[in-house]
Amino acid sequence: MRSEKGQSLIELIVAIGIFTIVISGLIFFLLNSYIAGRLASEITIADFLAQEGLEAVRSIRDNSWSDLTAGNYGLAIFGGHWIFQGTSEDISSQLKEGTRIITVENIDSNRKKITSIVSWQFNGGRTEEAKLVTYLTNWQKISIGYCAGTCTPCENFLTRATCRTQDGCRWNARLGICTGTCTPCETFTNQPSCEAQSGCYWTWE
């Protein structure tokens, strides 16, 4: 009888142990799923805010290129337009202890490197970050090149060598003259081929 009671007690302890292990595993799984889902949700928000930061800088660029001076900035809306304000932006209303920093770096007088960084506290002091980079051009100041001028007529070339350098012209060896119709300057779309033609020159708007 005592043996049966002892065996029953052991079985009960084993069952409780198995139940505890199963419940612990289930709780661990559910907790991990919750944390992973929460992290994915916050990363989506952070990516959106980082992308919004780049779009805001494009808007600032379009309003005034001179506002894109090198440095770290926060963003704000004033008078219906994005502006730089301070050196960082508090976005803790959307992400725990969240900040957004826009960094402007000079490439040359008409090009800038823009970095949008969103950082926040996720869990237990763990810091997460979303970072996007783009390059902006002062498109209002970038010149457009084109080929201008009037091509020199083929009959003006008196030697085979000079005749053959002009596109559209060919040397008639029997008559010893240059024949054909020179290709109009505006046809050439790059500087080297344009400047290789007599009467043509490359210019900028």
N, CA and C atoms as a LAMMPS dump frame, in Angstrom:
ITEM: TIMESTEP
0
ITEM: NUMBER OF ATOMS
615
ITEM: BOX BOUNDS ff ff ff
-5.0000000000000000e+02 5.0000000000000000e+02
-5.0000000000000000e+02 5.0000000000000000e+02
-5.0000000000000000e+02 5.0000000000000000e+02
ITEM: ATOMS id mol type element x y z
1 1 1 N 0.817 -1.197 0
2 1 2 C 0 0 0
3 1 3 C 0.861 1.261 0
4 2 1 N 1.867 1.208 0.939
5 2 2 C 2.785 2.346 0.997
6 2 3 C 3.548 2.499 -0.33
7 3 1 N 3.85 1.358 -0.948
8 3 2 C 4.565 1.386 -2.233
9 3 3 C 3.724 2.056 -3.306
10 4 1 N 2.411 1.77 -3.286
11 4 2 C 1.514 2.373 -4.277
12 4 3 C 1.386 3.879 -4.067
13 5 1 N 1.311 4.274 -2.765
14 5 2 C 1.223 5.702 -2.461
15 5 3 C 2.493 6.426 -2.897
16 6 1 N 3.631 5.783 -2.677
17 6 2 C 4.911 6.384 -3.073
18 6 3 C 4.997 6.539 -4.584
19 7 1 N 4.523 5.492 -5.256
20 7 2 C 4.55 5.546 -6.725
21 7 3 C 3.631 6.632 -7.26
22 8 1 N 2.456 6.78 -6.638
23 8 2 C 1.499 7.805 -7.046
24 8 3 C 2.097 9.198 -6.835
25 9 1 N 2.819 9.385 -5.733
26 9 2 C 3.435 10.661 -5.446
27 9 3 C 4.503 11.004 -6.486
28 10 1 N 5.29 9.983 -6.856
29 10 2 C 6.319 10.183 -7.875
30 10 3 C 5.684 10.555 -9.212
31 11 1 N 4.608 9.863 -9.569
32 11 2 C 3.91 10.143 -10.819
33 11 3 C 3.357 11.572 -10.825
34 12 1 N 2.849 11.985 -9.647
35 12 2 C 2.306 13.33 -9.53
36 12 3 C 3.406 14.382 -9.713
37 13 1 N 4.554 14.112 -9.088
38 13 2 C 5.679 15.047 -9.207
39 13 3 C 6.155 15.13 -10.657
40 14 1 N 6.245 13.959 -11.325
41 14 2 C 6.665 13.932 -12.734
42 14 3 C 5.671 14.687 -13.606
43 15 1 N 4.369 14.473 -13.331
44 15 2 C 3.333 15.156 -14.119
45 15 3 C 3.413 16.671 -13.936
46 16 1 N 3.606 17.067 -12.657
47 16 2 C 3.73 18.505 -12.382
48 16 3 C 4.953 19.076 -13.095
49 17 1 N 6.067 18.313 -13.091
50 17 2 C 7.284 18.75 -13.777
51 17 3 C 7.059 18.913 -15.263
52 18 1 N 6.394 17.929 -15.877
53 18 2 C 6.119 18.001 -17.318
54 18 3 C 5.21 19.181 -17.625
55 19 1 N 4.182 19.361 -16.77
56 19 2 C 3.241 20.469 -16.96
57 19 3 C 3.972 21.811 -16.862
58 20 1 N 4.876 21.896 -15.883
59 20 2 C 5.639 23.139 -15.702
60 20 3 C 6.513 23.435 -16.915
61 21 1 N 7.165 22.376 -17.428
62 21 2 C 8.022 22.553 -18.609
63 21 3 C 7.205 22.998 -19.82
64 22 1 N 6.052 22.364 -20.023
65 22 2 C 5.192 22.712 -21.155
66 22 3 C 4.701 24.147 -21.045
67 23 1 N 4.227 24.498 -19.837
68 23 2 C 3.719 25.861 -19.631
69 23 3 C 4.833 26.888 -19.811
70 24 1 N 6.024 26.583 -19.295
71 24 2 C 7.157 27.499 -19.431
72 24 3 C 7.517 27.694 -20.895
73 25 1 N 7.532 26.583 -21.645
74 25 2 C 7.829 26.664 -23.069
75 25 3 C 6.787 27.48 -23.814
76 26 1 N 5.527 27.254 -23.438
77 26 2 C 4.444 27.994 -24.092
78 26 3 C 4.545 29.489 -23.789
79 27 1 N 4.814 29.82 -22.518
80 27 2 C 4.964 31.228 -22.131
81 27 3 C 6.149 31.851 -22.862
82 28 1 N 7.263 31.12 -22.941
83 28 2 C 8.449 31.625 -23.635
84 28 3 C 8.144 31.876 -25.104
85 29 1 N 7.418 30.945 -25.736
86 29 2 C 7.053 31.082 -27.147
87 29 3 C 6.154 32.299 -27.365
88 30 1 N 5.136 32.432 -26.492
89 30 2 C 4.216 33.563 -26.623
90 30 3 C 4.921 34.894 -26.388
91 31 1 N 5.824 34.905 -25.403
92 31 2 C 6.568 36.137 -25.107
93 31 3 C 7.473 36.528 -26.272
94 32 1 N 8.169 35.518 -26.841
95 32 2 C 9.031 35.783 -27.999
96 32 3 C 8.228 36.284 -29.194
97 33 1 N 7.047 35.68 -29.395
98 33 2 C 6.189 36.096 -30.508
99 33 3 C 5.731 37.532 -30.318
100 34 1 N 5.398 37.88 -29.075
101 34 2 C 4.962 39.243 -28.778
102 34 3 C 6.097 40.233 -29.023
103 35 1 N 7.3 39.888 -28.533
104 35 2 C 8.457 40.775 -28.695
105 35 3 C 8.804 40.951 -30.171
106 36 1 N 8.788 39.825 -30.93
107 36 2 C 9.103 39.889 -32.36
108 36 3 C 8.078 40.727 -33.107
109 37 1 N 6.792 40.552 -32.762
110 37 2 C 5.744 41.33 -33.409
111 37 3 C 5.85 42.808 -33.084
112 38 1 N 6.152 43.106 -31.811
113 38 2 C 6.304 44.495 -31.405
114 38 3 C 7.498 45.139 -32.096
115 39 1 N 8.616 44.402 -32.184
116 39 2 C 9.805 44.934 -32.846
117 39 3 C 9.533 45.21 -34.318
118 40 1 N 8.852 44.27 -34.98
119 40 2 C 8.533 44.451 -36.401
120 40 3 C 7.663 45.684 -36.602
121 41 1 N 6.696 45.885 -35.698
122 41 2 C 5.817 47.046 -35.79
123 41 3 C 6.599 48.347 -35.608
124 42 1 N 7.504 48.372 -34.637
125 42 2 C 8.279 49.583 -34.366
126 42 3 C 9.294 49.858 -35.48
127 43 1 N 9.839 48.806 -36.072
128 43 2 C 10.758 48.996 -37.208
129 43 3 C 10.018 49.613 -38.388
130 44 1 N 8.769 49.171 -38.611
131 44 2 C 7.963 49.745 -39.688
132 44 3 C 7.743 51.234 -39.465
133 45 1 N 7.429 51.603 -38.219
134 45 2 C 7.231 53.019 -37.883
135 45 3 C 8.526 53.796 -38.085
136 46 1 N 9.646 53.228 -37.61
137 46 2 C 10.946 53.902 -37.722
138 46 3 C 11.349 54.095 -39.178
139 47 1 N 11.122 53.071 -40.011
140 47 2 C 11.451 53.184 -41.434
141 47 3 C 10.631 54.292 -42.1
142 48 1 N 9.358 54.37 -41.719
143 48 2 C 8.5 55.423 -42.268
144 48 3 C 9.011 56.807 -41.868
145 49 1 N 9.394 56.957 -40.592
146 49 2 C 9.874 58.252 -40.105
147 49 3 C 11.21 58.633 -40.751
148 50 1 N 12.066 57.629 -40.982
149 50 2 C 13.341 57.906 -41.646
150 50 3 C 13.113 58.332 -43.092
151 51 1 N 12.186 57.652 -43.775
152 51 2 C 11.865 58.012 -45.163
153 51 3 C 11.217 59.391 -45.213
154 52 1 N 10.349 59.671 -44.249
155 52 2 C 9.726 60.987 -44.174
156 52 3 C 10.785 62.08 -44.011
157 53 1 N 11.836 61.759 -43.24
158 53 2 C 12.925 62.707 -43.054
159 53 3 C 13.604 63.059 -44.365
160 54 1 N 13.854 62.055 -45.213
161 54 2 C 14.47 62.317 -46.522
162 54 3 C 13.55 63.149 -47.406
163 55 1 N 12.257 62.834 -47.383
164 55 2 C 11.306 63.603 -48.194
165 55 3 C 11.235 65.046 -47.715
166 56 1 N 11.337 65.248 -46.391
167 56 2 C 11.319 66.603 -45.846
168 56 3 C 12.522 67.399 -46.336
169 57 1 N 13.69 66.753 -46.385
170 57 2 C 14.895 67.448 -46.848
171 57 3 C 14.782 67.771 -48.332
172 58 1 N 14.186 66.894 -49.113
173 58 2 C 13.966 67.206 -50.533
174 58 3 C 13.091 68.456 -50.67
175 59 1 N 12.082 68.546 -49.814
176 59 2 C 11.209 69.716 -49.836
177 59 3 C 11.978 70.983 -49.475
178 60 1 N 12.848 70.881 -48.482
179 60 2 C 13.681 72.02 -48.086
180 60 3 C 14.609 72.402 -49.236
181 61 1 N 15.186 71.389 -49.899
182 61 2 C 16.053 71.634 -51.062
183 61 3 C 15.313 72.396 -52.149
184 62 1 N 14.072 71.986 -52.426
185 62 2 C 13.308 72.62 -53.489
186 62 3 C 12.954 74.068 -53.157
187 63 1 N 12.773 74.348 -51.856
188 63 2 C 12.463 75.727 -51.445
189 63 3 C 13.706 76.614 -51.463
190 64 1 N 14.823 76.079 -50.995
191 64 2 C 16.047 76.883 -50.947
192 64 3 C 17.26 75.98 -50.739
193 65 1 N 18.073 75.85 -51.778
194 65 2 C 19.286 75.037 -51.695
195 65 3 C 20.225 75.556 -50.607
196 66 1 N 20.239 76.847 -50.382
197 66 2 C 21.155 77.438 -49.405
198 66 3 C 20.851 77.006 -47.973
199 67 1 N 19.652 76.462 -47.73
200 67 2 C 19.312 75.984 -46.382
201 67 3 C 20.001 74.668 -46.048
202 68 1 N 20.529 73.985 -47.054
203 68 2 C 21.171 72.689 -46.82
204 68 3 C 22.647 72.88 -46.459
205 69 1 N 22.893 73.487 -45.317
206 69 2 C 24.266 73.635 -44.838
207 69 3 C 24.644 72.409 -44.017
208 70 1 N 25.922 72.07 -44.022
209 70 2 C 26.381 70.864 -43.339
210 70 3 C 26.088 70.93 -41.844
211 71 1 N 25.643 69.788 -41.277
212 71 2 C 25.366 69.737 -39.848
213 71 3 C 24.291 68.718 -39.519
214 72 1 N 23.938 68.626 -38.236
215 72 2 C 22.88 67.744 -37.752
216 72 3 C 21.644 68.571 -37.413
217 73 1 N 20.473 68.069 -37.799
218 73 2 C 19.243 68.845 -37.619
219 73 3 C 18.065 67.983 -37.181
220 74 1 N 17.117 68.653 -36.523
221 74 2 C 15.792 68.103 -36.326
222 74 3 C 14.883 68.71 -37.374
223 75 1 N 13.629 68.257 -37.427
224 75 2 C 12.683 68.758 -38.421
225 75 3 C 11.442 69.315 -37.739
226 76 1 N 10.822 70.283 -38.389
227 76 2 C 9.563 70.847 -37.912
228 76 3 C 8.81 71.386 -39.119
229 77 1 N 7.517 71.601 -38.948
230 77 2 C 6.7 72.197 -40
231 77 3 C 6.323 73.603 -39.56
232 78 1 N 6.628 74.562 -40.431
233 78 2 C 6.326 75.96 -40.145
234 78 3 C 5.725 76.592 -41.391
235 79 1 N 4.54 77.154 -41.24
236 79 2 C 3.877 77.776 -42.383
237 79 3 C 3.573 76.802 -43.497
238 80 1 N 3.337 75.547 -43.144
239 80 2 C 3.018 74.535 -44.155
240 80 3 C 4.221 73.977 -44.874
241 81 1 N 5.44 74.322 -44.41
242 81 2 C 6.664 73.845 -45.053
243 81 3 C 7.594 73.21 -44.02
244 82 1 N 8.353 72.215 -44.463
245 82 2 C 9.364 71.615 -43.603
246 82 3 C 10.529 72.588 -43.428
247 83 1 N 11.036 72.645 -42.196
248 83 2 C 12.222 73.442 -41.907
249 83 3 C 13.13 72.653 -40.975
250 84 1 N 14.412 73.033 -40.925
251 84 2 C 15.325 72.478 -39.944
252 84 3 C 15.131 73.228 -38.625
253 85 1 N 15.174 72.466 -37.508
254 85 2 C 15.018 73.093 -36.195
255 85 3 C 15.819 72.306 -35.167
256 86 1 N 16.779 72.974 -34.544
257 86 2 C 17.605 72.308 -33.547
258 86 3 C 18.557 71.305 -34.174
259 87 1 N 19.142 70.447 -33.321
260 87 2 C 20.088 69.432 -33.802
261 87 3 C 19.503 68.024 -33.785
262 88 1 N 18.291 67.868 -33.246
263 88 2 C 17.601 66.574 -33.263
264 88 3 C 16.119 66.824 -33.038
265 89 1 N 15.323 65.796 -33.257
266 89 2 C 13.866 65.927 -33.152
267 89 3 C 13.318 64.857 -32.223
268 90 1 N 12.494 65.252 -31.282
269 90 2 C 11.87 64.332 -30.332
270 90 3 C 10.662 63.661 -30.986
271 91 1 N 10.719 62.34 -31.137
272 91 2 C 9.593 61.592 -31.711
273 91 3 C 9.114 60.529 -30.715
274 92 1 N 9.276 60.835 -29.41
275 92 2 C 8.912 59.872 -28.369
276 92 3 C 7.41 59.592 -28.323
277 93 1 N 6.611 60.443 -28.975
278 93 2 C 5.171 60.182 -29.037
279 93 3 C 4.864 58.996 -29.943
280 94 1 N 5.822 58.628 -30.787
281 94 2 C 5.615 57.511 -31.712
282 94 3 C 6.496 56.303 -31.391
283 95 1 N 7.676 56.564 -30.821
284 95 2 C 8.583 55.492 -30.425
285 95 3 C 9.194 55.849 -29.068
286 96 1 N 9.348 54.885 -28.206
287 96 2 C 9.85 55.138 -26.852
288 96 3 C 11.223 55.808 -26.895
289 97 1 N 11.305 56.984 -26.267
290 97 2 C 12.544 57.767 -26.232
291 97 3 C 13.129 57.937 -27.64
292 98 1 N 12.242 58.113 -28.607
293 98 2 C 12.673 58.201 -30
294 98 3 C 13.206 59.571 -30.383
295 99 1 N 14.208 59.57 -31.253
296 99 2 C 14.763 60.805 -31.815
297 99 3 C 14.997 60.609 -33.309
298 100 1 N 14.9 61.713 -34.041
299 100 2 C 15.222 61.693 -35.47
300 100 3 C 16.265 62.771 -35.726
301 101 1 N 17.34 62.381 -36.388
302 101 2 C 18.422 63.313 -36.705
303 101 3 C 18.689 63.275 -38.207
304 102 1 N 18.702 64.441 -38.807
305 102 2 C 19.045 64.584 -40.216
306 102 3 C 20.462 65.14 -40.302
307 103 1 N 21.326 64.419 -41.008
308 103 2 C 22.71 64.867 -41.178
309 103 3 C 22.926 65.289 -42.626
310 104 1 N 23.431 66.507 -42.809
311 104 2 C 23.74 67.04 -44.137
312 104 3 C 25.256 67.125 -44.272
313 105 1 N 25.793 66.491 -45.329
314 105 2 C 27.234 66.534 -45.593
315 105 3 C 27.473 67.077 -46.993
316 106 1 N 28.503 67.895 -47.14
317 106 2 C 28.848 68.471 -48.438
318 106 3 C 29.614 67.464 -49.296
319 107 1 N 29.186 67.294 -50.541
320 107 2 C 29.941 66.533 -51.532
321 107 3 C 30.715 67.526 -52.4
322 108 1 N 30.004 68.477 -52.975
323 108 2 C 30.597 69.636 -53.644
324 108 3 C 29.563 70.753 -53.583
325 109 1 N 29.788 71.838 -54.302
326 109 2 C 28.906 72.994 -54.176
327 109 3 C 27.47 72.71 -54.608
328 110 1 N 27.265 71.684 -55.43
329 110 2 C 25.922 71.38 -55.923
330 110 3 C 25.427 69.986 -55.574
331 111 1 N 26.107 69.316 -54.638
332 111 2 C 25.687 67.971 -54.233
333 111 3 C 25.854 67.79 -52.731
334 112 1 N 24.857 67.126 -52.11
335 112 2 C 24.872 66.89 -50.668
336 112 3 C 24.538 65.426 -50.377
337 113 1 N 25.147 64.902 -49.33
338 113 2 C 24.785 63.582 -48.817
339 113 3 C 23.854 63.783 -47.628
340 114 1 N 22.688 63.147 -47.657
341 114 2 C 21.693 63.305 -46.606
342 114 3 C 21.488 61.962 -45.903
343 115 1 N 21.607 61.965 -44.57
344 115 2 C 21.376 60.76 -43.773
345 115 3 C 20.247 61.03 -42.787
346 116 1 N 19.256 60.154 -42.784
347 116 2 C 18.128 60.266 -41.858
348 116 3 C 18.195 59.091 -40.884
349 117 1 N 18.383 59.405 -39.594
350 117 2 C 18.546 58.358 -38.567
351 117 3 C 17.44 58.473 -37.54
352 118 1 N 16.728 57.385 -37.326
353 118 2 C 15.712 57.296 -36.274
354 118 3 C 16.188 56.262 -35.258
355 119 1 N 16.3 56.659 -33.998
356 119 2 C 16.726 55.73 -32.943
357 119 3 C 15.725 55.763 -31.799
358 120 1 N 15.592 54.624 -31.109
359 120 2 C 14.642 54.537 -29.996
360 120 3 C 15.038 53.397 -29.055
361 121 1 N 14.46 53.436 -27.845
362 121 2 C 14.681 52.382 -26.859
363 121 3 C 13.616 51.318 -27.052
364 122 1 N 14.049 50.092 -27.271
365 122 2 C 13.079 49.028 -27.515
366 122 3 C 12.719 48.28 -26.242
367 123 1 N 13.689 47.616 -25.64
368 123 2 C 13.373 46.775 -24.488
369 123 3 C 14.621 46.592 -23.626
370 124 1 N 14.469 46.806 -22.329
371 124 2 C 15.578 46.573 -21.409
372 124 3 C 16.831 47.351 -21.759
373 125 1 N 16.666 48.62 -22.181
374 125 2 C 17.835 49.423 -22.524
375 125 3 C 18.408 49.124 -23.892
376 126 1 N 17.732 48.272 -24.66
377 126 2 C 18.195 47.919 -26.001
378 126 3 C 17.819 49.023 -26.99
379 127 1 N 18.825 49.595 -27.648
380 127 2 C 18.603 50.68 -28.602
381 127 3 C 18.499 50.133 -30.021
382 128 1 N 17.475 50.565 -30.738
383 128 2 C 17.293 50.187 -32.137
384 128 3 C 17.457 51.436 -33.008
385 129 1 N 17.767 51.211 -34.29
386 129 2 C 18.029 52.336 -35.187
387 129 3 C 17.608 52.009 -36.61
388 130 1 N 17.018 52.975 -37.273
389 130 2 C 16.715 52.883 -38.706
390 130 3 C 17.469 54.011 -39.397
391 131 1 N 18.177 53.682 -40.466
392 131 2 C 19.047 54.664 -41.116
393 131 3 C 18.87 54.587 -42.631
394 132 1 N 18.614 55.743 -43.251
395 132 2 C 18.484 55.831 -44.704
396 132 3 C 19.393 56.942 -45.214
397 133 1 N 19.95 56.731 -46.412
398 133 2 C 20.884 57.698 -46.999
399 133 3 C 20.452 58.006 -48.43
400 134 1 N 20.576 59.264 -48.819
401 134 2 C 20.344 59.642 -50.206
402 134 3 C 21.298 60.779 -50.566
403 135 1 N 21.362 61.078 -51.856
404 135 2 C 22.209 62.177 -52.338
405 135 3 C 21.327 63.144 -53.115
406 136 1 N 21.445 64.423 -52.787
407 136 2 C 20.632 65.444 -53.443
408 136 3 C 21.496 66.361 -54.302
409 137 1 N 20.912 66.805 -55.4
410 137 2 C 21.589 67.691 -56.342
411 137 3 C 20.845 69.011 -56.437
412 138 1 N 21.591 70.075 -56.557
413 138 2 C 21.005 71.383 -56.804
414 138 3 C 20.639 71.444 -58.279
415 139 1 N 19.521 70.823 -58.623
416 139 2 C 19.156 70.647 -60.023
417 139 3 C 18.963 71.974 -60.758
418 140 1 N 18.698 73.054 -60.018
419 140 2 C 18.516 74.351 -60.669
420 140 3 C 19.832 74.927 -61.189
421 141 1 N 20.957 74.401 -60.687
422 141 2 C 22.256 74.939 -61.076
423 141 3 C 23.066 74.002 -61.97
424 142 1 N 22.59 72.771 -62.162
425 142 2 C 23.317 71.819 -63.005
426 142 3 C 23.067 72.154 -64.476
427 143 1 N 24.121 72.479 -65.192
428 143 2 C 23.998 72.867 -66.592
429 143 3 C 23.743 71.657 -67.496
430 144 1 N 23.064 71.922 -68.594
431 144 2 C 22.809 70.887 -69.594
432 144 3 C 23.635 71.209 -70.828
433 145 1 N 24.472 70.274 -71.253
434 145 2 C 25.328 70.496 -72.409
435 145 3 C 24.683 70.05 -73.702
436 146 1 N 25.057 70.711 -74.798
437 146 2 C 24.556 70.302 -76.107
438 146 3 C 25.529 70.778 -77.184
439 147 1 N 25.389 70.176 -78.363
440 147 2 C 26.268 70.492 -79.485
441 147 3 C 25.63 71.596 -80.329
442 148 1 N 26.399 72.65 -80.564
443 148 2 C 25.893 73.794 -81.343
444 148 3 C 26.832 74.1 -82.5
445 149 1 N 26.437 75.063 -83.311
446 149 2 C 27.26 75.465 -84.436
447 149 3 C 26.697 74.987 -85.771
448 150 1 N 27.479 75.202 -86.831
449 150 2 C 27.089 74.769 -88.176
450 150 3 C 28.237 73.94 -88.755
451 151 1 N 27.927 72.709 -89.09
452 151 2 C 28.984 71.835 -89.576
453 151 3 C 29.577 72.371 -90.887
454 152 1 N 30.873 72.214 -91.037
455 152 2 C 31.565 72.675 -92.252
456 152 3 C 31.186 71.779 -93.438
457 153 1 N 30.705 72.345 -94.548
458 153 2 C 30.308 71.536 -95.714
459 153 3 C 31.45 70.661 -96.222
460 154 1 N 31.096 69.504 -96.736
461 154 2 C 32.098 68.533 -97.182
462 154 3 C 33.029 69.092 -98.261
463 155 1 N 32.475 69.874 -99.167
464 155 2 C 33.287 70.368 -100.293
465 155 3 C 34.412 71.323 -99.851
466 156 1 N 34.346 71.766 -98.596
467 156 2 C 35.396 72.667 -98.1
468 156 3 C 36.696 71.941 -97.757
469 157 1 N 36.596 70.614 -97.605
470 157 2 C 37.789 69.855 -97.235
471 157 3 C 38.561 69.468 -98.498
472 158 1 N 39.836 69.775 -98.496
473 158 2 C 40.657 69.595 -99.702
474 158 3 C 41.558 68.375 -99.65
475 159 1 N 41.591 67.69 -98.506
476 159 2 C 42.42 66.488 -98.414
477 159 3 C 41.576 65.332 -97.9
478 160 1 N 42.026 64.136 -98.205
479 160 2 C 41.303 62.946 -97.778
480 160 3 C 41.241 62.844 -96.259
481 161 1 N 42.348 63.184 -95.589
482 161 2 C 42.419 63.05 -94.129
483 161 3 C 41.402 63.948 -93.442
484 162 1 N 41.327 65.216 -93.868
485 162 2 C 40.392 66.144 -93.215
486 162 3 C 38.948 65.832 -93.601
487 163 1 N 38.742 65.355 -94.8
488 163 2 C 37.395 64.995 -95.27
489 163 3 C 36.811 63.866 -94.435
490 164 1 N 37.62 62.864 -94.156
491 164 2 C 37.135 61.67 -93.459
492 164 3 C 36.833 61.914 -91.976
493 165 1 N 37.374 63.008 -91.425
494 165 2 C 37.089 63.292 -90.016
495 165 3 C 35.711 63.923 -89.831
496 166 1 N 35.112 64.42 -90.908
497 166 2 C 33.811 65.074 -90.823
498 166 3 C 32.713 64.047 -91.08
499 167 1 N 31.848 63.863 -90.086
500 167 2 C 30.782 62.868 -90.199
501 167 3 C 29.846 63.227 -91.366
502 168 1 N 29.536 62.238 -92.198
503 168 2 C 28.658 62.451 -93.349
504 168 3 C 29.411 62.745 -94.631
505 169 1 N 30.726 62.961 -94.542
506 169 2 C 31.538 63.264 -95.733
507 169 3 C 32.346 62.038 -96.161
508 170 1 N 32.652 61.934 -97.424
509 170 2 C 33.474 60.826 -97.934
510 170 3 C 34.356 61.358 -99.073
511 171 1 N 35.505 60.776 -99.2
512 171 2 C 36.484 61.217 -100.199
513 171 3 C 36.302 60.452 -101.506
514 172 1 N 36.152 61.184 -102.577
515 172 2 C 36.05 60.589 -103.917
516 172 3 C 37.454 60.589 -104.515
517 173 1 N 38.115 59.415 -104.475
518 173 2 C 39.509 59.321 -104.921
519 173 3 C 39.651 59.581 -106.41
520 174 1 N 38.651 59.206 -107.222
521 174 2 C 38.744 59.384 -108.673
522 174 3 C 38.754 60.861 -109.055
523 175 1 N 37.891 61.634 -108.34
524 175 2 C 37.814 63.068 -108.651
525 175 3 C 38.723 63.908 -107.752
526 176 1 N 39.17 63.282 -106.644
527 176 2 C 40.03 64.011 -105.722
528 176 3 C 39.308 65.124 -104.981
529 177 1 N 38.022 64.875 -104.64
530 177 2 C 37.235 65.884 -103.91
531 177 3 C 36.477 65.224 -102.752
532 178 1 N 36.061 66.072 -101.85
533 178 2 C 35.272 65.594 -100.705
534 178 3 C 33.795 65.788 -101.035
535 179 1 N 33.012 64.715 -100.889
536 179 2 C 31.592 64.786 -101.232
537 179 3 C 30.734 64.363 -100.035
538 180 1 N 29.419 64.531 -100.207
539 180 2 C 28.497 64.143 -99.143
540 180 3 C 27.882 65.354 -98.461
541 181 1 N 27.152 65.097 -97.386
542 181 2 C 26.504 66.158 -96.605
543 181 3 C 26.906 66.011 -95.144
544 182 1 N 27.505 67.04 -94.606
545 182 2 C 27.961 66.947 -93.217
546 182 3 C 26.776 66.787 -92.259
547 183 1 N 26.994 66.049 -91.174
548 183 2 C 25.946 65.806 -90.185
549 183 3 C 25.741 67.054 -89.329
550 184 1 N 24.505 67.53 -89.188
551 184 2 C 24.251 68.738 -88.385
552 184 3 C 24.783 68.606 -86.953
553 185 1 N 25.281 69.7 -86.423
554 185 2 C 25.912 69.678 -85.096
555 185 3 C 24.965 69.179 -84
556 186 1 N 23.698 69.58 -84.061
557 186 2 C 22.756 69.225 -82.994
558 186 3 C 22.494 67.728 -82.903
559 187 1 N 22.948 66.989 -83.913
560 187 2 C 22.769 65.533 -83.9
561 187 3 C 23.646 64.867 -82.847
562 188 1 N 24.788 65.456 -82.532
563 188 2 C 25.748 64.834 -81.619
564 188 3 C 25.348 65.079 -80.159
565 189 1 N 25.327 64.009 -79.394
566 189 2 C 24.815 64.087 -78.019
567 189 3 C 25.899 64.016 -76.951
568 190 1 N 27.157 63.946 -77.356
569 190 2 C 28.231 63.98 -76.352
570 190 3 C 29.356 64.89 -76.833
571 191 1 N 30.114 65.402 -75.893
572 191 2 C 31.118 66.426 -76.184
573 191 3 C 32.237 65.952 -77.115
574 192 1 N 32.817 64.754 -76.898
575 192 2 C 33.924 64.335 -77.774
576 192 3 C 33.537 64.238 -79.252
577 193 1 N 32.386 63.591 -79.526
578 193 2 C 31.981 63.443 -80.929
579 193 3 C 31.6 64.789 -81.533
580 194 1 N 31.037 65.672 -80.721
581 194 2 C 30.68 67.01 -81.2
582 194 3 C 31.929 67.788 -81.611
583 195 1 N 32.908 67.82 -80.708
584 195 2 C 34.104 68.629 -80.945
585 195 3 C 35.022 68.026 -82.011
586 196 1 N 34.75 66.773 -82.407
587 196 2 C 35.54 66.162 -83.482
588 196 3 C 35.102 66.674 -84.851
589 197 1 N 33.95 67.371 -84.886
590 197 2 C 33.411 67.853 -86.154
591 197 3 C 33.767 69.322 -86.383
592 198 1 N 34.26 69.625 -87.561
593 198 2 C 34.602 71 -87.911
594 198 3 C 33.333 71.851 -87.965
595 199 1 N 33.368 72.999 -87.301
596 199 2 C 32.224 73.905 -87.272
597 199 3 C 31.3 73.696 -86.095
598 200 1 N 31.501 72.614 -85.342
599 200 2 C 30.653 72.312 -84.186
600 200 3 C 31.405 72.601 -82.886
601 201 1 N 30.66 72.95 -81.858
602 201 2 C 31.279 73.155 -80.547
603 201 3 C 30.279 72.782 -79.454
604 202 1 N 30.8 72.361 -78.315
605 202 2 C 29.967 71.936 -77.17
606 202 3 C 29.752 73.138 -76.259
607 203 1 N 28.512 73.362 -75.867
608 203 2 C 28.204 74.486 -74.999
609 203 3 C 27.253 74.049 -73.888
610 204 1 N 27.061 74.942 -72.933
611 204 2 C 26.231 74.623 -71.754
612 204 3 C 25.145 75.66 -71.593
613 205 1 N 23.985 75.193 -71.175
614 205 2 C 22.884 76.128 -70.902
615 205 3 C 23.161 76.86 -69.594
